[in-house]
Amino acid sequence: MFQAKQALFAVAISSLLAFSFSALGQTSSANLVASALDHGDRPSGDAADDARRMPLEVLAFAGIEAGATILELEAGTGYYTEILSRTVGPNGNVIMQNPPAFDGIFGEAVEQRLAENRLSNVNLSRTNFDELSATDNSVDMVTWILGPHELWYQPGENVSLGNPEESFEEI
């Protein structure tokens, strides 16, 4: 009976410590994201979208760390790219992926965001979902925020964003 109580106590303490370290990691991530959101160079239109997009909650939950390499699938015009870039910091990297078929949809928005090396740790990858440019085990995290439904989108006749089955295998 005494050994069972000791074992139960050890499990309880281990669980508490694991939860504490997990919470500390999320707090650290939340601080990094909050700092990125407060960056003075951030476009005002992005800040106006924060209430509905909830980037602090989304990215803090993901536990993104300074120095990480992030593959951001379907980055769109770069709303989250901007935040990810500032969150991982100068020692981290963000691969901003968009299918080539998206070029006509976003106009110059992506180029404007990346102009004059504003986000020097961001690399633009114009690849379909089933032909990603990141090599295996070269990223710490893959994010795909608001977009997985696009796998089945056909922007035009004979234009594909990639084969859905092969895309999931590639990711």
C-alpha positions in Angstrom: 0.0 0.0 0.0 2.8 2.4 0.9 4.6 1.7 -2.4 1.4 2.4 -4.3 1.0 5.8 -2.5 4.6 6.6 -3.3 4.1 5.7 -7.0 0.9 7.8 -7.2 2.7 10.7 -5.5 5.6 10.4 -8.0 3.2 10.4 -10.9 1.3 13.4 -9.6 4.6 15.4 -9.1 5.8 14.4 -12.6 2.5 15.5 -14.1 2.6 18.8 -12.3 6.2 19.4 -13.4 5.4 18.5 -17.0 2.4 20.8 -17.0 4.5 23.6 -15.5 7.2 23.3 -18.1 4.6 23.2 -20.9 2.9 26.3 -19.5 6.3 28.0 -19.2 7.0 27.3 -22.9 3.6 28.7 -23.9 4.2 31.8 -21.8 7.6 32.3 -23.4 6.0 31.8 -26.9 3.2 34.2 -26.0 5.7 36.8 -25.0 7.6 36.4 -28.3 4.3 36.7 -30.3 3.2 39.7 -28.2 6.4 41.4 -29.0 6.1 40.7 -32.7 2.6 42.1 -32.7 3.9 45.3 -31.1 6.6 45.8 -33.7 6.6 49.4 -35.0 7.2 48.4 -38.6 4.0 46.2 -38.7 1.4 47.3 -41.4 -1.6 49.0 -39.8 -4.0 46.9 -41.9 -2.5 43.8 -40.2 -3.1 45.2 -36.7 -6.7 45.9 -37.7 -7.2 42.2 -38.5 -5.8 41.0 -35.1 -9.2 40.9 -33.3 -10.7 38.5 -35.8 -7.6 36.4 -36.6 -6.4 36.1 -32.9 -2.7 35.7 -33.7 -1.5 35.8 -30.1 -3.8 32.9 -29.2 -3.1 30.9 -32.3 0.7 31.3 -32.4 1.2 31.0 -28.6 -0.7 27.8 -28.6 1.7 26.5 -31.3 4.6 27.1 -29.0 6.8 28.8 -31.6 10.4 29.5 -30.3 13.0 32.0 -31.1 15.5 30.7 -33.6 13.0 28.2 -35.1 12.6 27.4 -38.8 9.0 27.6 -39.8 7.4 26.4 -43.1 4.3 28.4 -43.5 2.0 26.8 -46.0 -0.3 28.9 -48.0 1.0 32.1 -46.5 -1.3 34.3 -48.6 -0.3 38.0 -48.5 1.8 37.3 -45.4 -0.3 38.4 -42.4 1.0 35.5 -40.3 4.4 35.6 -42.1 5.1 39.0 -40.7 4.3 37.8 -37.1 6.2 34.6 -37.5 9.3 36.4 -38.8 9.4 38.7 -35.8 8.6 35.8 -33.4 11.4 33.5 -34.5 13.7 36.5 -34.7 17.0 37.1 -36.6 18.3 33.6 -35.9 15.2 31.9 -37.2 13.7 31.5 -40.6 10.3 31.5 -42.2 9.6 29.8 -45.6 6.6 31.6 -47.0 4.9 29.1 -49.4 2.2 29.9 -51.9 1.3 28.0 -55.0 2.3 29.8 -58.2 -1.4 30.0 -59.2 -1.9 32.4 -56.3 0.3 35.1 -57.9 -2.6 36.5 -59.8 -4.9 36.5 -56.8 -2.6 38.6 -54.5 -1.2 41.0 -57.0 1.8 42.9 -55.6 0.9 42.4 -51.9 3.5 39.7 -51.2 6.3 41.6 -53.0 5.4 44.8 -51.1 5.5 43.0 -47.8 9.0 41.6 -48.6 10.3 44.7 -50.4 13.7 46.2 -49.3 14.4 43.1 -47.3 11.9 44.1 -44.6 11.7 40.5 -43.4 15.2 39.4 -43.9 14.6 35.9 -42.4 11.7 35.1 -44.8 12.2 33.1 -48.0 9.4 33.0 -50.6 8.7 29.6 -52.1 6.3 29.5 -55.0 5.6 25.8 -55.1 2.5 23.6 -55.2 1.5 21.7 -52.1 2.8 18.4 -53.4 6.2 19.9 -54.5 7.4 21.7 -51.4 10.9 23.2 -51.5 11.8 22.4 -47.9 13.9 19.3 -47.6 12.9 16.6 -45.1 13.7 17.4 -41.5 14.8 20.9 -42.3 12.1 22.7 -40.5 11.0 22.8 -36.8 7.4 23.4 -37.5 4.9 23.6 -40.3 2.0 26.0 -40.0 -1.1 26.0 -42.3 -3.5 28.5 -40.9 -6.9 29.0 -42.5 -6.0 27.2 -45.7 -6.1 23.4 -45.9 -9.4 23.5 -47.9 -7.4 25.1 -50.8 -6.0 21.6 -51.7 -9.2 20.9 -53.6 -9.5 24.4 -55.2 -9.0 24.6 -59.0 -8.2 28.2 -59.9 -8.6 27.5 -63.6 -8.9 24.9 -66.3 -5.8 22.7 -66.2 -4.5 24.7 -63.2 -3.9 22.7 -60.0 -2.4 23.6 -56.6 -1.3 20.0 -56.3 -2.7 16.5 -55.8 -4.3 16.4 -52.3 -3.2 12.8 -51.6 0.4 13.5 -52.6 0.3 16.9 -50.8 -0.4 15.3 -47.4 2.4 12.8 -48.0 4.8 15.7 -49.0 3.9 17.7 -45.9 
